[in-house]
Amino acid sequence: MKLNEVFCNNVKYFRYRKRYTQEHVAELTETSVTYISQLELGHHTPSFEKLDALAKALEVEPFEFYVRRDFKKLPARVDMLDSE
């Protein structure tokens, strides 16, 4: 798996783990929903400033976006109906 794919999967994974929508992450990072979507699809590489903002929003350390994980399958979207 390429490093960019590792990053994309981890952004999506940490967002799902927090049960955040792309819109919520965009608000927390002062970016757009399109930008967050493009990060998760691998179409953008964030600056260090954006990476730090994303890590703070998702409550992880920045390096964790680059740790390879064994994902079976990530869901297509966050089901906000099940959130507490």
Secondary structure, 3 states (H helix, E strand, C coil): CCHHHHHHHHHHHHHHHHCCCHHHHHHHHCCCHHHHHHHHHCCCCCCHHHHHHHHHHHCCCHHHHHCCCCCCCCCCCCCHHHCC
